[in-house]
Protein backbone atom coordinates (compact mmCIF):
# COMPACT_ATOMS: atom_id res chain seq x y z
CA UNK A 1 0.00 0.00 0.00
CA UNK A 2 2.66 2.65 0.85
CA UNK A 3 4.35 2.12 -2.52
CA UNK A 4 1.09 2.98 -4.28
CA UNK A 5 0.65 6.27 -2.44
CA UNK A 6 4.26 7.46 -2.41
CA UNK A 7 4.48 8.82 -5.94
CA UNK A 8 1.28 10.92 -5.81
CA UNK A 9 2.31 12.35 -2.43
CA UNK A 10 5.79 13.14 -3.70
CA UNK A 11 4.34 14.75 -6.81
CA UNK A 12 2.06 16.90 -4.65
CA UNK A 13 5.03 18.05 -2.58
CA UNK A 14 6.98 18.83 -5.75
CA UNK A 15 4.02 20.81 -7.11
CA UNK A 16 3.76 22.77 -3.87
CA UNK A 17 7.43 23.69 -3.93
CA UNK A 18 7.46 24.67 -7.60
CA UNK A 19 4.38 26.88 -7.21
CA UNK A 20 5.83 28.39 -4.03
CA UNK A 21 9.07 29.25 -5.85
CA UNK A 22 7.07 30.88 -8.65
CA UNK A 23 4.92 32.96 -6.28
CA UNK A 24 7.74 33.85 -3.90
CA UNK A 25 9.84 35.04 -6.84
CA UNK A 26 7.02 37.19 -8.16
CA UNK A 27 5.55 38.57 -4.94
CA UNK A 28 7.95 37.83 -2.07
CA UNK A 29 7.42 35.37 0.76
CA UNK A 30 5.59 37.82 3.04
CA UNK A 31 2.84 38.39 0.48
CA UNK A 32 2.08 34.68 0.00
CA UNK A 33 0.05 32.95 2.70
CA UNK A 34 -0.63 29.24 2.93
CA UNK A 35 -4.20 30.00 1.90
CA UNK A 36 -3.14 31.88 -1.25
CA UNK A 37 -0.61 29.20 -2.12
CA UNK A 38 -3.24 26.48 -1.74
CA UNK A 39 -5.66 28.47 -3.88
CA UNK A 40 -3.04 28.86 -6.61
CA UNK A 41 -2.46 25.11 -6.52
CA UNK A 42 -6.16 24.30 -6.61
CA UNK A 43 -6.02 22.33 -3.36
CA UNK A 44 -7.35 22.91 0.14
CA UNK A 45 -5.24 24.58 2.81
CA UNK A 46 -5.64 21.42 4.88
CA UNK A 47 -4.19 19.34 2.07
CA UNK A 48 -1.27 21.76 1.77
CA UNK A 49 -0.62 21.65 5.51
CA UNK A 50 -0.66 17.86 5.43
CA UNK A 51 2.56 18.10 3.43
CA UNK A 52 4.01 21.34 4.86
CA UNK A 53 2.72 22.64 8.19
CA UNK A 54 4.08 26.15 7.75
CA UNK A 55 5.62 28.54 5.25
CA UNK A 56 8.95 28.16 7.06
CA UNK A 57 8.90 24.42 6.32
CA UNK A 58 8.22 25.18 2.65
CA UNK A 59 11.20 27.55 2.48
CA UNK A 60 13.41 24.96 4.19
CA UNK A 61 12.31 22.33 1.67
CA UNK A 62 13.04 24.73 -1.21
CA UNK A 63 16.50 25.29 0.22
CA UNK A 64 17.16 21.54 0.10
CA UNK A 65 16.06 21.47 -3.56
CA UNK A 66 18.48 24.34 -4.19
CA UNK A 67 21.21 22.39 -2.43
CA UNK A 68 20.67 19.43 -4.75
CA UNK A 69 20.69 21.67 -7.84
CA UNK A 70 24.00 23.21 -6.76
CA UNK A 71 25.46 19.72 -6.27
CA UNK A 72 25.19 19.14 -10.01
CA UNK A 73 27.23 22.32 -10.64
CA UNK A 74 30.01 21.25 -8.30
CA UNK A 75 30.11 17.75 -9.74
CA UNK A 76 30.55 19.16 -13.23
CA UNK A 77 33.26 21.55 -12.06
CA UNK A 78 35.14 18.64 -10.57
CA UNK A 79 35.16 16.45 -13.68
CA UNK A 80 35.52 18.50 -16.88
CA UNK A 81 38.82 19.85 -18.23
CA UNK A 82 39.14 23.42 -17.07
CA UNK A 83 39.68 26.59 -19.08
CA UNK A 84 38.08 30.00 -19.47
CA UNK A 85 35.27 28.56 -21.59
CA UNK A 86 34.51 26.05 -18.85
CA UNK A 87 34.60 28.87 -16.29
CA UNK A 88 32.08 30.87 -18.31
CA UNK A 89 29.84 27.83 -18.69
CA UNK A 90 29.92 27.14 -14.95
CA UNK A 91 29.20 30.78 -14.13
CA UNK A 92 26.21 30.81 -16.49
CA UNK A 93 24.78 27.79 -14.70
CA UNK A 94 25.49 29.51 -11.39
CA UNK A 95 23.60 32.65 -12.38
CA UNK A 96 20.69 30.66 -13.78
CA UNK A 97 20.26 28.96 -10.40
CA UNK A 98 20.53 32.23 -8.48
CA UNK A 99 17.82 33.62 -10.75
CA UNK A 100 15.67 30.47 -10.43
CA UNK A 101 15.62 30.91 -6.64
CA UNK A 102 15.92 34.69 -6.62
CA UNK A 103 13.43 35.24 -3.77
CA UNK A 104 15.83 33.43 -1.45
CA UNK A 105 18.74 35.71 -2.30
CA UNK A 106 16.60 38.86 -2.20
CA UNK A 107 15.28 37.99 1.26
CA UNK A 108 18.23 36.07 2.62
CA UNK A 109 18.85 38.12 5.76
CA UNK A 110 15.18 38.24 6.73
CA UNK A 111 14.65 34.53 6.07
CA UNK A 112 17.64 33.56 8.18
CA UNK A 113 16.79 36.02 10.94
CA UNK A 114 13.24 34.67 11.24
CA UNK A 115 14.06 30.95 11.11
CA UNK A 116 16.86 29.68 13.33
CA UNK A 117 16.65 26.17 11.83
CA UNK A 118 17.12 27.53 8.32
CA UNK A 119 19.92 29.84 9.49
CA UNK A 120 21.83 26.93 11.03
CA UNK A 121 21.41 24.81 7.92
CA UNK A 122 22.38 27.68 5.61
CA UNK A 123 25.53 28.43 7.61
CA UNK A 124 26.61 24.78 7.38
CA UNK A 125 25.94 24.61 3.64
CA UNK A 126 27.72 27.91 3.00
CA UNK A 127 30.78 26.75 4.90
CA UNK A 128 30.77 23.48 2.96
CA UNK A 129 30.36 25.24 -0.40
CA UNK A 130 33.15 27.73 0.25
CA UNK A 131 35.49 24.90 1.23
CA UNK A 132 34.52 22.98 -1.93
CA UNK A 133 35.08 26.06 -4.06
CA UNK A 134 38.51 26.61 -2.53
CA UNK A 135 39.51 23.03 -3.30
CA UNK A 136 38.14 23.11 -6.85
CA UNK A 137 39.61 26.54 -7.63
CA UNK A 138 43.01 25.43 -6.38
CA UNK A 139 42.83 22.33 -8.60
CA UNK A 140 41.72 24.38 -11.59
CA UNK A 141 44.50 26.92 -11.14
CA UNK A 142 47.10 24.17 -10.79
CA UNK A 143 45.84 22.29 -13.87
CA UNK A 144 45.94 25.51 -15.90
CA UNK A 145 49.45 26.40 -14.85
CA UNK A 146 48.44 29.50 -12.89
CA UNK A 147 50.71 30.88 -10.22
CA UNK A 148 50.43 29.44 -6.69
CA UNK A 149 48.39 31.54 -4.28
CA UNK A 150 48.39 31.59 -0.50
CA UNK A 151 45.64 30.00 1.56
CA UNK A 152 44.45 33.43 2.69
CA UNK A 153 44.43 34.81 -0.87
CA UNK A 154 42.52 31.75 -2.09
CA UNK A 155 39.90 32.16 0.65
CA UNK A 156 39.45 35.86 -0.07
CA UNK A 157 39.13 35.23 -3.80
CA UNK A 158 36.51 32.50 -3.36
CA UNK A 159 34.56 34.51 -0.79
CA UNK A 160 34.48 37.59 -3.03
CA UNK A 161 33.40 35.50 -6.02
CA UNK A 162 30.66 33.91 -3.89
CA UNK A 163 29.31 37.32 -2.86
CA UNK A 164 29.45 38.71 -6.40
CA UNK A 165 27.72 35.75 -8.01
CA UNK A 166 24.96 35.53 -5.39
CA UNK A 167 24.19 39.25 -5.49
CA UNK A 168 24.51 40.05 -9.21
CA UNK A 169 20.85 39.43 -10.24
CA UNK A 170 19.59 41.50 -7.29
CA UNK A 171 21.98 44.30 -8.23
CA UNK A 172 20.72 44.27 -11.82
CA UNK A 173 17.13 44.45 -10.60
CA UNK A 174 17.98 47.36 -8.28
CA UNK A 175 19.09 49.42 -11.29
CA UNK A 176 15.73 48.96 -12.99
CA UNK A 177 17.29 46.82 -15.68
CA UNK A 178 15.59 43.64 -16.88
CA UNK A 179 17.39 40.51 -15.75
CA UNK A 180 17.71 38.88 -19.17
CA UNK A 181 20.39 36.80 -20.87
CA UNK A 182 22.43 39.90 -21.70
CA UNK A 183 22.46 40.94 -18.04
CA UNK A 184 23.50 37.44 -17.01
CA UNK A 185 26.29 37.42 -19.61
CA UNK A 186 27.51 40.74 -18.23
CA UNK A 187 27.69 39.17 -14.79
CA UNK A 188 29.61 36.21 -16.18
CA UNK A 189 32.18 38.50 -17.80
CA UNK A 190 32.46 40.56 -14.61
CA UNK A 191 33.41 37.44 -12.69
CA UNK A 192 35.71 36.20 -15.43
CA UNK A 193 37.63 39.48 -15.21
CA UNK A 194 37.73 39.12 -11.44
CA UNK A 195 39.17 35.59 -11.63
CA UNK A 196 41.63 36.26 -14.45
CA UNK A 197 44.52 37.53 -12.30
CA UNK A 198 44.38 34.27 -10.34
CA UNK A 199 43.88 32.00 -13.35
CA UNK A 200 45.71 34.10 -15.94
CA UNK A 201 47.63 31.23 -17.50
CA UNK A 202 44.44 29.30 -18.30
CA UNK A 203 43.43 29.68 -21.94
C-alpha angles and dihedrals in degrees: 000000000000091000090057094053100039099080097049091047092048091048090051091052090048091050091050093051095046093049090045091053090050094049096040090051092050101039109012127250096273092060095052117077126188087252094054092045091051090048091051089051094047093237134111121267088239091057090049092049090050087068100030119018095197144011089252090060090051092052091048090051091049089052090056090051088051090050091055092047091052090050089066090055093052093046091054092047090054097052112036125080107264130235138127092283090054090048091053091048092051092047091051090054089047093054093045090057093046088052093045090057097030096140089065094055093042092052100030099124094046094046092051094043092053098044118048092185092055091044092054092048093046092050091052093048092046092052090048093048094049090050090049091049091050091052094046094044091050090051092047093049092048093048090050094050095246120158118274115260130201123256091249093049091048092051093048092048094050093044092051091047090049092053094045095049095046094048102039099091091047090049091051091050091049090060092056091248121137113251097232134143092280091055091048091049089052089054091049092053091046090057093042089056089048093052097041098086089056096042098029096135093057112101 
